Amino acid sequence: MIVKLFGLLDILSAVFLFLMKFGTGETIGTILGIYLILKGLIFFSFVGVVDVFTGILMIIAGTGNYINFSWIMIFWLVQKGFVSLYG
C-alpha cells in the first residue's frame, strides 16, 4: 500500500515539475521536492540518489530557474511511479 502511495506521489511530482516550466505550482512543487529529498535520504540507494537530485532540481525550478534536464527527471518520475503502481 505504501509503495502505491509513493508511486502516486512520484507521478504527482512529475506533473508539478512539468507545470513549473510554465510558472504554475511552485509552492506545491517545492513541497514535493522536499518530499523527494527526504524519501531519497531515507531509502538510500541509486534510486534514492536520483530522487535527491530530482528534489533539488524541483526546488531550483520552484525559484524560477527551470533547467532543460528536467525533462529527463519528469520521465524518470513518471516511469518510476507507474512501476510502483502497476508493478
Secondary structure, 3 states (H helix, E strand, C coil): CHHHHHHHHHHHHHHHHHHHCCCCCHHHHHHHHHHHHHHHHHCCCHHHHHHHHHHHHHHHHHCCCCCCCHHHHHHHHHHHHHHHHHC
